[in-house]
Amino acid sequence: MGVLESPTSKSGGSHSKAGEKVAVYTVCVHSKSAGGVIGSSKHRFSDFMEIYSTIRSMWGSSHLAKSIPPPPAKQLKLTTNHYSPEFMEKRRAGLDEFMGKLGNFPGVLTVPGIQEFIGTDSV
């Protein structure tokens, strides 16, 4: 479904509280038939956790619930430097894998908000 580009960290903006430094990950959706990127969006790690929670709640009682790919594990800021290049790349790779697997999950594009999340709501 999406390929994540290198994360950026910035202070302020719509993705954070005033003055807070955050990592923002870009989700790009590629289409072979269209020959390139058909949608993109920027998200914090917590946004990925929220969409995962939404998907889990939709299929919570289904036999498919066990097949929903989990996002990478959350790391405590007290013990991990969330802005080190190594951490950001490891998390980016984990989110990339999560989004790739999620794109193959049956019915995922029917999840409320998923089109907006991946940046294809206007396509």
DSSP file with accessible surface (Angstrom, degrees, kcal/mol):
  #  RESIDUE AA STRUCTURE BP1 BP2  ACC     N-H-->O    O-->H-N    N-H-->O    O-->H-N    TCO  KAPPA ALPHA  PHI   PSI    X-CA   Y-CA   Z-CA
    1    1 A M              0   0   51      0, 0.0    29,-0.4     0, 0.0     2,-0.4   0.000 360.0 360.0 360.0 -54.8    0.0    0.0    0.0
    2    2 A G        -     0   0    3     94,-0.2     2,-0.5    27,-0.2    27,-0.2  -0.949 360.0-152.4-134.9 150.1    2.5    2.6    1.0
    3    3 A V  E     -A   28   0A  70     25,-2.9    25,-1.6    -2,-0.4     2,-0.4  -0.989  25.3-136.0-117.8 126.0    6.2    3.1    1.0
    4    4 A L  E     -A   27   0A   5     -2,-0.5    23,-0.2    88,-0.2     2,-0.1  -0.676  12.1-148.4 -87.3 132.8    7.6    5.4    3.7
    5    5 A E  E     -A   26   0A 105     21,-1.9    21,-0.5    -2,-0.4    91,-0.0  -0.444  46.9 -63.6 -85.8 169.8   10.2    8.0    2.8
    6    6 A S  E     -     0   0A  85     -2,-0.1    -1,-0.2    19,-0.1    20,-0.1  -0.239  62.6-114.4 -55.0 135.2   12.8    9.0    5.3
    7    7 A P  E     -     0   0A  22      0, 0.0     2,-0.3     0, 0.0    18,-0.2  -0.307  24.5-149.3 -71.7 156.9   11.3   10.7    8.4
    8    8 A T  E     -A   24   0A  69     16,-2.3    16,-3.4    80,-0.0     2,-0.4  -0.914   2.7-147.0-120.5 151.4   11.8   14.3    9.2
    9    9 A S  E     +A   23   0A  51     -2,-0.3     2,-0.3    14,-0.3    14,-0.2  -0.963  27.7 158.3-118.4 138.9   11.8   15.8   12.6
   10   10 A K  E     -A   22   0A  86     12,-2.1    12,-2.5    -2,-0.4     2,-0.4  -0.975  36.0-114.2-150.9 165.6   10.6   19.3   13.3
   11   11 A S  E    S-A   21   0A  83     -2,-0.3    10,-0.2    10,-0.2     7,-0.1  -0.837  75.0 -10.7-105.5 142.6    9.3   21.5   16.0
   12   12 A G  S    S+     0   0   14      8,-1.4     3,-0.3     5,-0.5    10,-0.1  -0.186  76.1 114.7  72.0-163.1    5.7   22.9   16.1
   13   13 A G  S >  S-     0   0   55      1,-0.2     3,-1.4     2,-0.1    -1,-0.1  -0.258  85.9 -52.6  88.4-179.1    3.3   22.6   13.2
   14   14 A S  T 3  S+     0   0  114      1,-0.3    -1,-0.2    -2,-0.1    -2,-0.1   0.655 129.9  60.5 -72.1 -13.2    0.0   20.7   12.9
   15   15 A H  T 3  S+     0   0   42     -3,-0.3     2,-0.3     2,-0.1    -1,-0.3   0.393 109.2  31.0 -94.3   1.6    1.6   17.4   14.0
   16   16 A S  S <  S-     0   0   22     -3,-1.4     2,-0.1     6,-0.1     3,-0.1  -0.953  83.5 -89.7-150.3 171.0    2.7   18.6   17.4
   17   17 A K  S >  S-     0   0  159     -2,-0.3     3,-2.3     1,-0.2    -5,-0.5  -0.456  72.6 -67.5 -76.9 159.2    2.2   20.7   20.5
   18   18 A A  T 3  S-     0   0  106      1,-0.3    -1,-0.2    -2,-0.1     3,-0.1  -0.214 120.6  -0.8 -54.1 124.1    3.8   24.1   20.4
   19   19 A G  T 3  S+     0   0   64      1,-0.2     2,-0.3    -3,-0.1    -1,-0.3   0.361  96.3 134.2  80.2  -6.5    7.6   23.8   20.5
   20   20 A E    <   -     0   0   52     -3,-2.3    -8,-1.4    -7,-0.1     2,-0.4  -0.593  53.3-133.5 -80.3 133.8    7.6   20.0   20.7
   21   21 A K  E     +A   11   0A  95     -2,-0.3     2,-0.3   -10,-0.2   -10,-0.2  -0.731  33.8 173.9 -85.9 129.9   10.0   18.2   18.4
   22   22 A V  E     -A   10   0A   2    -12,-2.5   -12,-2.1    -2,-0.4     2,-0.5  -0.955  32.3-122.4-135.9 156.1    8.3   15.3   16.5
   23   23 A A  E     -A    9   0A  14     -2,-0.3     2,-0.5   -14,-0.2    22,-0.4  -0.853  26.4-161.9 -96.8 132.9    9.2   12.8   13.8
   24   24 A V  E     -A    8   0A   0    -16,-3.4   -16,-2.3    -2,-0.5     2,-0.4  -0.975   1.7-156.3-119.8 128.1    6.9   12.8   10.8
   25   25 A Y  E     - B   0  43A   1     18,-3.4    18,-2.7    -2,-0.5     2,-0.5  -0.869   9.9-139.1-106.2 136.5    6.8    9.9    8.4
   26   26 A T  E     -AB   5  42A   9    -21,-0.5   -21,-1.9    -2,-0.4     2,-0.5  -0.840  10.2-156.3 -98.8 124.0    5.6   10.3    4.8
   27   27 A V  E     -AB   4  41A   0     14,-3.2    14,-1.9    -2,-0.5     2,-0.4  -0.884  11.4-171.1 -97.8 124.8    3.4    7.6    3.4
   28   28 A C  E     -AB   3  40A   4    -25,-1.6   -25,-2.9    -2,-0.5     2,-0.6  -0.978  10.6-152.3-117.7 130.6    3.5    7.3   -0.5
   29   29 A V  E     - B   0  39A  12     10,-3.1     9,-3.2    -2,-0.4    10,-1.1  -0.909  14.5-161.4-104.8 122.2    1.2    5.1   -2.4
   30   30 A H  E     - B   0  37A 102     -2,-0.6     2,-0.4   -29,-0.4     7,-0.2  -0.800   5.4-160.1-104.0 146.6    2.5    3.9   -5.7
   31   31 A S  E  >> - B   0  36A  24      5,-2.7     5,-1.8    -2,-0.3     4,-1.0  -0.992  11.1-160.3-127.0 124.2    0.5    2.5   -8.6
   32   32 A K  T  45S+     0   0  209     -2,-0.4    -1,-0.1     2,-0.2     3,-0.1   0.906  97.3  49.7 -65.5 -41.1    2.1    0.4  -11.3
   33   33 A S  T  45S+     0   0  120      1,-0.2    -1,-0.2     2,-0.1    -2,-0.0   0.866 114.9  42.8 -69.1 -33.7   -0.8    1.1  -13.7
   34   34 A A  T  45S-     0   0   65      2,-0.2    -1,-0.2     0, 0.0    -2,-0.2   0.609 108.8-128.1 -84.8 -14.8   -0.6    4.9  -13.1
   35   35 A G  T  <5S+     0   0   68     -4,-1.0     2,-0.3     1,-0.2    -3,-0.2   0.804  70.7   8.8  75.7  31.6    3.2    4.7  -13.3
   36   36 A G  E   <S-B   31   0A  29     -5,-1.8    -5,-2.7    -7,-0.0     2,-0.3  -0.997 104.9 -12.8 164.9-158.6    4.0    6.5  -10.0
   37   37 A V  E     +B   30   0A  78     -2,-0.3    -7,-0.3    -7,-0.2     3,-0.1  -0.550  41.3 176.1 -76.4 128.8    2.8    8.0   -6.8
   38   38 A I  E     +     0   0A  59     -9,-3.2     2,-0.3     1,-0.3    -8,-0.2   0.452  67.2   4.3-110.7  -4.8   -0.9    8.4   -6.6
   39   39 A G  E     -B   29   0A   8    -10,-1.1   -10,-3.1    82,-0.0    -1,-0.3  -0.952  57.0-178.5-172.3 152.0   -1.1    9.7   -3.0
   40   40 A S  E     +B   28   0A  70     79,-0.6     2,-0.3    -2,-0.3   -12,-0.2  -0.986   3.5 174.0-154.5 156.4    0.9   10.7   -0.1
   41   41 A S  E     -B   27   0A  20    -14,-1.9   -14,-3.2    -2,-0.3     2,-0.4  -0.975  25.4-123.7-157.6 160.5    0.4   11.9    3.5
   42   42 A K  E     +B   26   0A 100     -2,-0.3     2,-0.3   -16,-0.2   -16,-0.2  -0.936  33.0 170.6-115.9 136.7    2.5   12.8    6.6
   43   43 A H  E     -B   25   0A  23    -18,-2.7   -18,-3.4    -2,-0.4     2,-0.2  -0.994  30.5-126.8-145.5 150.9    1.9   11.2    9.9
   44   44 A R    >>  -     0   0   60     -2,-0.3     3,-1.0   -20,-0.2     4,-1.0  -0.477  43.1-103.0 -82.4 164.4    3.4   10.8   13.4
   45   45 A F  H >> S+     0   0   15    -22,-0.4     4,-1.8     1,-0.3     3,-0.7   0.894 121.7  61.2 -56.4 -40.1    3.9    7.3   14.8
   46   46 A S  H 3> S+     0   0   59      1,-0.3     4,-2.1     2,-0.2    -1,-0.3   0.813  96.7  59.7 -61.4 -28.3    0.8    7.7   17.0
   47   47 A D  H <> S+     0   0   41     -3,-1.0     4,-2.3     2,-0.2    -1,-0.3   0.885 104.0  50.0 -66.0 -37.8   -1.3    8.1   13.8
   48   48 A F  H <X S+     0   0    0     -4,-1.0     4,-2.2    -3,-0.7    -2,-0.2   0.894 110.1  50.6 -66.3 -39.0   -0.2    4.6   12.6
   49   49 A M  H  X S+     0   0   64     -4,-1.8     4,-2.3     1,-0.2    -2,-0.2   0.890 109.9  51.1 -64.8 -37.5   -1.1    3.2   16.1
   50   50 A E  H  X S+     0   0  132     -4,-2.1     4,-2.2     2,-0.2    -2,-0.2   0.918 110.1  47.1 -67.5 -43.8   -4.6    4.9   15.8
   51   51 A I  H  X S+     0   0   13     -4,-2.3     4,-2.5     2,-0.2    -1,-0.2   0.903 111.5  52.7 -67.2 -35.0   -5.3    3.5   12.3
   52   52 A Y  H  X S+     0   0   47     -4,-2.2     4,-2.8     1,-0.2    -2,-0.2   0.937 108.9  49.8 -62.7 -43.3   -4.2    0.0   13.5
   53   53 A S  H  X S+     0   0   75     -4,-2.3     4,-2.3     1,-0.2    -2,-0.2   0.900 109.9  50.8 -62.3 -40.8   -6.6    0.4   16.5
   54   54 A T  H  X S+     0   0   43     -4,-2.2     4,-1.7     2,-0.2    -1,-0.2   0.929 111.5  47.4 -62.9 -44.6   -9.4    1.3   14.1
   55   55 A I  H  X S+     0   0    0     -4,-2.5     4,-1.7     1,-0.2    -2,-0.2   0.931 111.3  50.9 -64.3 -43.8   -8.7   -1.7   11.9
   56   56 A R  H  < S+     0   0   95     -4,-2.8     4,-0.5     1,-0.2    -1,-0.2   0.901 108.5  52.0 -60.5 -40.5   -8.5   -4.0   14.9
   57   57 A S  H  < S+     0   0   90     -4,-2.3     3,-0.4     1,-0.2     4,-0.2   0.851 107.4  53.1 -67.9 -31.1  -11.9   -2.8   16.2
   58   58 A M  H  < S+     0   0   85     -4,-1.7    -1,-0.2     1,-0.2    -2,-0.2   0.859 122.8  27.9 -69.9 -36.0  -13.5   -3.4   12.8
   59   59 A W  S >< S+     0   0   35     -4,-1.7     3,-1.3     1,-0.1     6,-0.5   0.172  84.4 121.2-111.1  18.3  -12.4   -7.0   12.7
   60   60 A G  T 3  S+     0   0   48     -4,-0.5    -1,-0.1    -3,-0.4    -2,-0.1   0.819  83.1  34.5 -53.5 -38.2  -12.2   -7.7   16.4
   61   61 A S  T 3  S+     0   0  131     -4,-0.2    -1,-0.3    -3,-0.2     2,-0.2   0.465 101.6  97.4 -99.6   0.9  -14.7  -10.6   16.4
   62   62 A S  S X  S-     0   0   37     -3,-1.3     3,-1.4     1,-0.1     4,-0.3  -0.508  82.1-121.3 -87.4 156.8  -13.7  -12.0   13.0
   63   63 A H  G >  S+     0   0  160      1,-0.2     3,-0.6    -2,-0.2     4,-0.2   0.732 112.2  67.0 -65.4 -19.0  -11.3  -14.8   12.4
   64   64 A L  G >> S+     0   0   41      1,-0.2     3,-1.9     2,-0.1     4,-0.5   0.697  76.5  84.5 -74.1 -18.2   -9.3  -12.3   10.3
   65   65 A A  G X4 S+     0   0    6     -3,-1.4     3,-1.1    -6,-0.5    -1,-0.2   0.857  85.7  54.8 -56.0 -36.4   -8.4  -10.3   13.4
   66   66 A K  G <4 S+     0   0  200     -3,-0.6    -1,-0.3    -4,-0.3    -2,-0.1   0.694 104.6  56.2 -70.4 -18.7   -5.5  -12.6   14.2
   67   67 A S  G <4 S+     0   0   79     -3,-1.9    -1,-0.2    -4,-0.2    -2,-0.2   0.503  75.3 114.4 -90.9  -7.3   -4.1  -11.9   10.7
   68   68 A I  S << S-     0   0    6     -3,-1.1    34,-0.1    -4,-0.5    33,-0.0  -0.515  73.2-121.0 -67.5 123.4   -4.0   -8.1   11.0
   69   69 A P        -     0   0   11      0, 0.0    -1,-0.1     0, 0.0    -2,-0.1  -0.446  25.2-129.5 -68.5 135.5   -0.3   -7.2   10.8
   70   70 A P        -     0   0   89      0, 0.0     3,-0.1     0, 0.0    32,-0.1  -0.542  17.1-119.2 -82.3 150.6    0.9   -5.3   13.9
   71   71 A P        -     0   0   16      0, 0.0    24,-0.1     0, 0.0     3,-0.1  -0.313  50.2 -73.0 -74.2 169.7    2.8   -2.0   13.7
   72   72 A P        -     0   0   31      0, 0.0    19,-0.0     0, 0.0     2,-0.0  -0.291  64.1 -89.6 -61.8 152.9    6.3   -1.8   15.1
   73   73 A A        -     0   0   73      1,-0.1     2,-0.2    -3,-0.1    21,-0.1  -0.307  41.2-111.0 -65.3 145.9    6.5   -1.8   18.9
   74   74 A K        -     0   0  156     -3,-0.1     2,-0.4   -29,-0.0    -1,-0.1  -0.549  30.3-148.6 -75.8 140.8    6.4    1.5   20.7
   75   75 A Q        -     0   0   77     -2,-0.2     2,-0.2     5,-0.0     5,-0.1  -0.929  18.6-112.4-113.8 139.4    9.6    2.5   22.4
   76   76 A L    >>  -     0   0  120     -2,-0.4     4,-1.2     1,-0.1     3,-0.8  -0.470  13.9-142.8 -70.2 134.9    9.8    4.6   25.6
   77   77 A K  T 34 S+     0   0  112      1,-0.2     5,-0.1     2,-0.2    -1,-0.1   0.759  98.9  65.0 -68.0 -23.9   11.3    8.0   25.1
   78   78 A L  T 34 S+     0   0  170      1,-0.2    -1,-0.2     3,-0.1     3,-0.1   0.809 115.2  27.7 -68.0 -28.3   13.0    7.7   28.5
   79   79 A T  T <4 S+     0   0  108     -3,-0.8     2,-0.4     1,-0.1    -2,-0.2   0.497 120.5  53.6-111.5  -6.2   15.2    4.8   27.3
   80   80 A T  S  < S-     0   0   34     -4,-1.2     2,-1.1    -5,-0.1    -1,-0.1  -0.995  72.8-130.8-135.5 134.8   15.4    5.5   23.5
   81   81 A N    >   -     0   0   99     -2,-0.4     3,-1.5     1,-0.2     6,-0.2  -0.727  21.2-166.2 -82.2 103.3   16.5    8.6   21.6
   82   82 A H  T 3  S+     0   0   17     -2,-1.1    -1,-0.2     1,-0.3    -5,-0.0   0.538  82.8  53.2 -70.1  -6.2   13.6    8.9   19.1
   83   83 A Y  T 3  S+     0   0   57      4,-0.1    -1,-0.3     5,-0.0   -74,-0.1   0.363  76.7 114.8-113.3   5.8   15.6   11.4   17.0
   84   84 A S  S <> S-     0   0   24     -3,-1.5     4,-2.7     1,-0.1     5,-0.3  -0.502  73.5-124.7 -72.8 144.1   18.7    9.4   16.4
   85   85 A P  H  > S+     0   0   97      0, 0.0     4,-2.3     0, 0.0     5,-0.2   0.884 110.4  53.5 -57.2 -36.1   19.2    8.5   12.7
   86   86 A E  H  > S+     0   0  141      2,-0.2     4,-2.2     1,-0.2     5,-0.2   0.924 111.3  44.3 -65.7 -45.2   19.4    4.8   13.7
   87   87 A F  H  > S+     0   0   23     -6,-0.2     4,-2.8     2,-0.2     5,-0.2   0.936 113.8  50.0 -64.7 -46.0   16.2    4.8   15.6
   88   88 A M  H  X S+     0   0   17     -4,-2.7     4,-2.5     1,-0.2    -2,-0.2   0.896 112.4  47.2 -63.2 -37.9   14.3    6.8   13.0
   89   89 A E  H  X S+     0   0   86     -4,-2.3     4,-2.7    -5,-0.3    -1,-0.2   0.915 111.8  50.1 -70.1 -40.3   15.5    4.5   10.2
   90   90 A K  H  X S+     0   0  158     -4,-2.2     4,-2.1    -5,-0.2    -2,-0.2   0.933 114.2  44.9 -63.6 -42.4   14.5    1.3   12.2
   91   91 A R  H  X S+     0   0   22     -4,-2.8     4,-2.7     2,-0.2     5,-0.2   0.914 111.8  52.6 -68.4 -40.5   11.1    2.7   12.9
   92   92 A R  H  X S+     0   0   40     -4,-2.5     4,-2.6    -5,-0.2    -2,-0.2   0.942 110.3  48.2 -59.3 -45.5   10.7    3.8    9.3
   93   93 A A  H  X S+     0   0   40     -4,-2.7     4,-2.4     1,-0.2    -1,-0.2   0.907 112.1  49.6 -62.6 -40.4   11.5    0.3    8.1
   94   94 A G  H  X S+     0   0   18     -4,-2.1     4,-2.4     2,-0.2    -1,-0.2   0.901 112.5  46.6 -65.5 -40.5    9.1   -1.2   10.6
   95   95 A L  H  X S+     0   0    0     -4,-2.7     4,-2.9     2,-0.2     5,-0.2   0.877 110.2  54.1 -69.9 -34.9    6.3    1.2    9.5
   96   96 A D  H  X S+     0   0   47     -4,-2.6     4,-2.4    -5,-0.2   -94,-0.2   0.936 110.6  45.8 -62.7 -45.7    7.1    0.4    5.8
   97   97 A E  H  X S+     0   0  111     -4,-2.4     4,-2.5     2,-0.2     5,-0.2   0.926 112.6  51.4 -62.7 -44.2    6.8   -3.3    6.5
   98   98 A F  H  X S+     0   0    4     -4,-2.4     4,-2.6     1,-0.2    -2,-0.2   0.943 112.2  45.4 -57.7 -48.9    3.5   -2.7    8.4
   99   99 A M  H  X S+     0   0    0     -4,-2.9     4,-2.1     1,-0.2    -1,-0.2   0.886 111.4  53.2 -66.5 -37.6    2.0   -0.6    5.6
  100  100 A G  H  X S+     0   0   27     -4,-2.4     4,-0.6    -5,-0.2    -1,-0.2   0.930 113.5  42.1 -61.8 -45.1    3.1   -3.1    3.0
  101  101 A K  H >< S+     0   0  109     -4,-2.5     3,-0.9     1,-0.2     4,-0.3   0.885 111.9  55.2 -68.7 -38.5    1.4   -6.0    4.8
  102  102 A L  H >< S+     0   0    0     -4,-2.6     3,-1.7     1,-0.2    -1,-0.2   0.882  99.8  61.0 -62.9 -36.7   -1.6   -3.9    5.6
  103  103 A G  H 3< S+     0   0   27     -4,-2.1    -1,-0.2     1,-0.3    -2,-0.2   0.759 104.8  49.2 -62.4 -22.6   -2.0   -3.2    1.9
  104  104 A N  T << S+     0   0  143     -3,-0.9    -1,-0.3    -4,-0.6    -2,-0.2   0.437  85.1 110.5 -94.5  -2.0   -2.5   -6.9    1.3
  105  105 A F  S X  S-     0   0   15     -3,-1.7     3,-1.7    -4,-0.3     4,-0.3  -0.598  79.8-106.3 -78.1 130.4   -5.1   -7.3    4.1
  106  106 A P  T 3  S+     0   0   76      0, 0.0    -1,-0.1     0, 0.0    -2,-0.1  -0.307  96.6   1.5 -60.2 129.8   -8.6   -8.1    2.7
  107  107 A G  T >  S+     0   0   39      1,-0.1     3,-1.9     2,-0.0     4,-0.3   0.508  84.3 132.4  78.6   5.5  -11.0   -5.2    2.9
  108  108 A V  G X   +     0   0    4     -3,-1.7     3,-1.7     1,-0.3     6,-0.1   0.842  65.9  63.0 -63.4 -29.5   -8.5   -2.7    4.4
  109  109 A L  G 3  S+     0   0   94     -4,-0.3    -1,-0.3     1,-0.3     6,-0.2   0.609  95.0  62.3 -73.0  -6.3   -9.5    0.0    1.9
  110  110 A T  G <  S+     0   0  101     -3,-1.9    -1,-0.3     4,-0.1    -2,-0.2   0.503  75.4 115.1 -92.2  -5.2  -13.0    0.0    3.4
  111  111 A V  S X  S-     0   0    4     -3,-1.7     3,-2.2    -4,-0.3     4,-0.5  -0.468  80.9-105.0 -66.4 128.9  -11.8    1.1    6.8
  112  112 A P  T 3  S+     0   0   92      0, 0.0    -1,-0.1     0, 0.0    -2,-0.1  -0.330 104.2  11.6 -56.5 127.4  -13.2    4.5    7.6
  113  113 A G  T 3> S+     0   0   41     -4,-0.1     4,-2.5    -3,-0.1     5,-0.1   0.289  93.3 110.8  91.3  -9.9  -10.4    7.1    7.3
  114  114 A I  H <> S+     0   0    0     -3,-2.2     4,-2.4     2,-0.2     6,-0.2   0.901  75.8  52.9 -69.0 -38.2   -7.9    4.8    5.5
  115  115 A Q  H  >>S+     0   0   69     -4,-0.5     5,-2.4    -6,-0.2     6,-0.9   0.930 113.4  44.1 -62.3 -42.0   -8.1    6.6    2.2
  116  116 A E  H >45S+     0   0  133      4,-0.2     3,-0.6     3,-0.2    -2,-0.2   0.918 111.0  55.6 -67.1 -39.9   -7.4    9.9    3.9
  117  117 A F  H 3<5S+     0   0   15     -4,-2.5    -2,-0.2     1,-0.3    -1,-0.2   0.898 113.4  39.5 -60.5 -42.4   -4.6    8.3    5.9
  118  118 A I  H 3<5S-     0   0    4     -4,-2.4    -1,-0.3    -5,-0.1   -89,-0.2   0.520 115.0-115.1 -88.8  -4.1   -2.8    7.0    2.9
  119  119 A G  T <<5S+     0   0   12     -4,-0.7   -79,-0.6    -3,-0.6    -3,-0.2   0.726  86.7 108.6  83.2  22.3   -3.5   10.2    0.9
  120  120 A T    > < +     0   0   12     -5,-2.4     3,-1.5    -6,-0.2    -4,-0.2   0.234  38.1 107.4-113.3  14.6   -5.7    8.8   -1.8
  121  121 A D  T 3  S+     0   0  100     -6,-0.9    -5,-0.1     1,-0.3    -1,-0.1   0.759  86.0  42.3 -66.3 -21.1   -9.0   10.3   -0.7
  122  122 A S  T 3         0   0  111     -7,-0.2    -1,-0.3    -3,-0.2    -2,-0.1   0.336 360.0 360.0-105.9   7.2   -9.0   12.7   -3.6
  123  123 A V    <         0   0  119     -3,-1.5    -3,-0.1     0, 0.0   -84,-0.0  -0.625 360.0 360.0 -86.6 360.0   -7.8   10.2   -6.2
